[in-house]
Amino acid sequence: MSEEKDYDILVTIDGEYKTRFIKSYCNRKPWHKVTPQEVESFMPGQILEICVKVGDTVKKGDELILFKAMKMNNHIKAAVDGKVKAVNIAVGDNVPKGVVMIELE
């Protein structure tokens, strides 16, 4: 059997079973714990409006962003009370899934 070039790491279990991880598995984005202070994009979309700026105090349920995804406008709201630490996006930006758009303190 020929060696596949797409495989990087060989794992042997109990000396009998061998498997390899493909390159896309090895290059995947590592998991990280989601915190309520980080507002991430839940799917790819476009920023239509940013309702806060750095230094603003927000309460749980306050609107932060108007986000267009899959032809629908989504009102992204604060999950916790806090102060806006950073706004990492701009109006008109197209963002992929998993981008931290707003950080709260």
Backbone bond lengths (Angstrom), bond angles and torsions (degrees), N, CA, C in turn:
res aa  C-N    CA-C-N  psi(-1)  N-CA   C-N-CA  omega(-1)  CA-C   N-CA-C  phi
1 M - - - 1.449 - - 1.524 108.47 -
2 S 1.319 117.40 131.99 1.460 120.78 -176.93 1.524 110.97 -78.69
3 E 1.331 116.04 151.51 1.469 122.18 177.85 1.521 109.30 -77.27
4 E 1.314 116.59 133.69 1.458 121.92 176.79 1.520 108.97 -85.89
5 K 1.315 117.51 136.40 1.466 122.49 -179.92 1.525 111.79 -76.69
6 D 1.353 118.23 -18.82 1.457 121.16 -178.54 1.529 112.83 -76.76
7 Y 1.319 117.59 -8.52 1.453 120.92 -176.96 1.515 110.86 -97.59
8 D 1.345 116.24 133.53 1.451 121.60 -176.84 1.527 113.90 -107.73
9 I 1.310 117.41 -47.17 1.452 121.99 -170.63 1.521 109.49 -117.88
10 L 1.323 116.33 132.65 1.462 122.18 177.68 1.515 108.45 -103.86
11 V 1.328 117.44 129.96 1.456 122.70 178.02 1.519 107.78 -117.50
12 T 1.343 116.66 130.47 1.454 122.18 177.06 1.520 108.08 -114.52
13 I 1.318 116.42 127.89 1.466 122.15 -179.78 1.527 108.39 -114.00
14 D 1.327 116.69 120.60 1.470 123.65 179.31 1.524 112.75 55.80
15 G 1.319 118.05 24.00 1.458 121.66 176.63 1.511 114.92 68.89
16 E 1.312 119.05 0.55 1.458 121.49 -176.30 1.524 112.89 -113.11
17 Y 1.308 116.36 -40.97 1.460 120.85 -175.07 1.517 109.29 -104.23
18 K 1.324 116.82 129.45 1.453 121.75 178.40 1.515 109.03 -122.01
19 T 1.310 115.90 138.91 1.456 121.10 175.91 1.515 108.57 -143.35
20 R 1.285 116.76 161.71 1.455 121.98 178.85 1.514 109.01 -128.42
21 F 1.336 115.37 147.34 1.457 121.10 174.83 1.521 107.96 -92.55
22 I 1.326 116.63 133.48 1.462 119.78 178.65 1.524 109.56 -76.71
23 K 1.303 115.88 162.34 1.463 122.31 -175.55 1.531 111.67 -59.62
24 S 1.327 118.31 -40.15 1.472 119.85 -179.87 1.527 111.04 -63.91
25 Y 1.320 117.68 -33.33 1.468 121.00 176.38 1.528 110.21 -68.27
26 C 1.312 117.38 -42.40 1.465 121.43 -179.24 1.529 111.77 -68.73
27 N 1.332 118.02 -28.66 1.464 121.94 -177.42 1.523 113.42 -95.07
28 R 1.324 117.94 6.85 1.461 120.47 -177.16 1.524 110.94 -66.13
29 K 1.322 115.29 156.53 1.463 121.16 178.66 1.521 108.49 -71.46
30 P 1.333 117.88 127.26 1.472 119.01 -178.87 1.530 111.58 -66.36
31 W 1.317 115.76 148.50 1.456 121.82 179.01 1.519 109.88 -71.40
32 H 1.312 116.70 142.70 1.462 120.88 172.12 1.523 108.19 -138.44
33 K 1.306 115.17 150.19 1.456 120.37 -178.99 1.521 109.79 -69.99
34 V 1.317 116.28 130.60 1.453 121.86 179.02 1.527 108.33 -81.28
35 T 1.314 115.81 132.49 1.456 120.21 177.30 1.525 108.72 -112.11
36 P 1.333 117.75 148.11 1.462 119.20 -179.49 1.530 113.12 -67.39
37 Q 1.342 117.65 -14.45 1.458 120.57 178.27 1.523 112.27 -79.97
38 E 1.312 118.40 -11.77 1.464 122.63 177.43 1.523 109.01 -109.11
39 V 1.316 116.14 120.01 1.467 121.27 179.07 1.524 107.16 -96.40
40 E 1.341 115.39 108.63 1.474 121.60 -177.38 1.520 110.61 -102.12
41 S 1.333 114.89 153.21 1.466 119.45 173.25 1.527 108.08 -72.81
42 F 1.303 116.39 130.34 1.466 121.72 -176.67 1.520 112.36 -87.14
43 M 1.333 116.49 -12.59 1.463 123.24 175.74 1.532 107.32 -164.19
44 P 1.320 118.16 165.94 1.461 119.25 177.97 1.527 110.42 -62.42
45 G 1.323 115.35 143.26 1.458 118.82 179.47 1.515 112.34 -174.28
46 Q 1.319 115.54 -172.07 1.464 122.27 -177.46 1.524 109.59 -122.58
47 I 1.334 115.75 140.72 1.457 122.05 178.24 1.531 108.26 -82.56
48 L 1.326 117.15 118.77 1.459 121.65 179.33 1.524 111.55 -95.68
49 E 1.337 116.09 -36.57 1.463 119.95 -177.67 1.529 109.60 -155.34
50 I 1.330 116.32 141.05 1.459 122.31 173.78 1.520 106.17 -112.63
51 C 1.329 117.03 121.00 1.463 122.19 -172.69 1.527 113.48 -94.83
52 V 1.337 118.04 -3.36 1.466 121.60 -178.86 1.524 109.81 -133.11
53 K 1.332 115.21 165.88 1.467 120.44 174.21 1.518 108.11 -135.56
54 V 1.307 117.12 167.10 1.463 121.84 -179.22 1.529 109.48 -57.53
55 G 1.325 115.42 133.16 1.454 121.19 179.53 1.522 114.15 98.12
56 D 1.338 118.25 -16.01 1.463 120.99 178.91 1.530 110.39 -68.04
57 T 1.321 115.94 144.78 1.456 121.70 173.45 1.523 107.47 -96.43
58 V 1.343 116.38 131.49 1.461 120.77 -179.11 1.526 109.52 -123.54
59 K 1.308 114.85 150.73 1.464 122.74 175.66 1.523 108.21 -106.46
60 K 1.311 116.25 156.44 1.459 121.05 177.05 1.537 108.89 -54.72
61 G 1.328 116.59 127.10 1.466 122.04 -179.82 1.514 114.76 97.66
62 D 1.346 117.77 -10.49 1.464 120.23 176.43 1.526 110.19 -67.77
63 E 1.331 116.55 141.73 1.459 120.74 179.48 1.526 110.49 -73.91
64 L 1.333 115.89 132.58 1.461 122.17 179.93 1.519 112.19 -107.08
65 I 1.327 115.95 -45.56 1.466 121.25 -171.75 1.528 110.13 -142.90
66 L 1.321 115.81 145.31 1.463 121.85 166.77 1.525 105.42 -103.77
67 F 1.322 116.25 116.56 1.461 123.90 -168.53 1.522 108.83 -123.62
68 K 1.330 117.33 122.98 1.464 121.18 179.98 1.525 109.11 -97.85
69 A 1.331 114.82 120.90 1.463 121.21 177.97 1.524 108.42 -141.77
70 M 1.301 116.36 134.26 1.466 123.22 179.74 1.536 111.88 52.91
71 K 1.332 116.28 44.59 1.465 124.60 177.17 1.528 113.23 65.03
72 M 1.344 117.05 17.15 1.463 120.62 178.37 1.524 109.51 -123.81
73 N 1.317 116.12 142.35 1.459 121.20 175.61 1.528 108.75 -87.75
74 N 1.334 115.93 124.39 1.454 122.33 -178.65 1.516 109.00 -113.03
75 H 1.315 116.45 127.58 1.458 122.31 177.77 1.522 107.32 -91.93
76 I 1.330 116.97 106.58 1.461 122.02 -179.17 1.526 107.54 -85.34
77 K 1.340 116.20 124.70 1.458 121.44 -176.06 1.522 110.74 -116.08
78 A 1.326 115.65 158.13 1.460 121.89 179.97 1.534 109.58 -69.39
79 A 1.334 116.08 134.16 1.463 121.54 178.10 1.522 111.49 -85.80
80 V 1.332 116.34 -20.90 1.469 121.95 -178.62 1.522 109.92 -141.70
81 D 1.327 116.24 163.43 1.459 120.90 172.18 1.526 108.21 -73.08
82 G 1.325 117.36 149.67 1.452 119.57 177.47 1.511 112.95 172.06
83 K 1.315 113.84 -173.54 1.458 122.30 178.99 1.526 107.05 -118.13
84 V 1.322 117.02 137.45 1.468 121.25 -177.91 1.532 108.86 -70.51
85 K 1.329 114.74 116.08 1.471 122.12 -179.29 1.529 110.96 -88.31
86 A 1.351 116.91 -41.10 1.468 121.19 -177.71 1.524 110.37 -153.78
87 V 1.327 115.10 144.82 1.464 122.93 171.91 1.524 105.41 -118.35
88 N 1.335 116.64 110.81 1.463 122.11 -172.06 1.523 113.61 -98.37
89 I 1.314 117.13 15.28 1.460 122.04 -176.65 1.523 109.64 -134.64
90 A 1.316 116.19 170.11 1.461 122.40 175.04 1.525 108.01 -137.12
91 V 1.312 116.89 157.11 1.466 121.68 177.89 1.524 108.71 -59.46
92 G 1.324 115.58 132.20 1.458 121.22 -179.76 1.521 113.72 96.23
93 D 1.331 117.92 -12.70 1.467 120.52 179.39 1.518 110.76 -64.81
94 N 1.326 116.21 139.84 1.456 122.65 169.38 1.518 106.10 -98.87
95 V 1.315 116.84 120.12 1.459 120.35 -175.95 1.532 110.77 -116.42
96 P 1.331 117.64 140.96 1.461 120.17 174.74 1.521 110.68 -79.83
97 K 1.292 116.70 175.26 1.463 122.52 177.61 1.529 110.06 -64.80
98 G 1.324 116.58 141.41 1.452 121.30 173.03 1.520 116.75 87.13
99 V 1.316 118.83 7.99 1.464 122.00 179.15 1.532 108.94 -82.65
100 V 1.336 116.67 132.66 1.471 120.24 175.35 1.520 107.37 -76.66
101 M 1.317 116.44 110.29 1.452 121.43 -175.51 1.521 112.10 -87.37
102 I 1.327 116.60 -43.33 1.467 122.36 -179.36 1.522 108.87 -136.17
103 E 1.333 115.13 138.60 1.462 121.71 176.39 1.523 109.12 -114.74
104 L 1.327 115.98 134.65 1.455 122.29 178.57 1.537 109.47 -112.25
105 E 1.345 115.85 155.26 1.466 120.52 175.22 1.506 108.57 -103.30
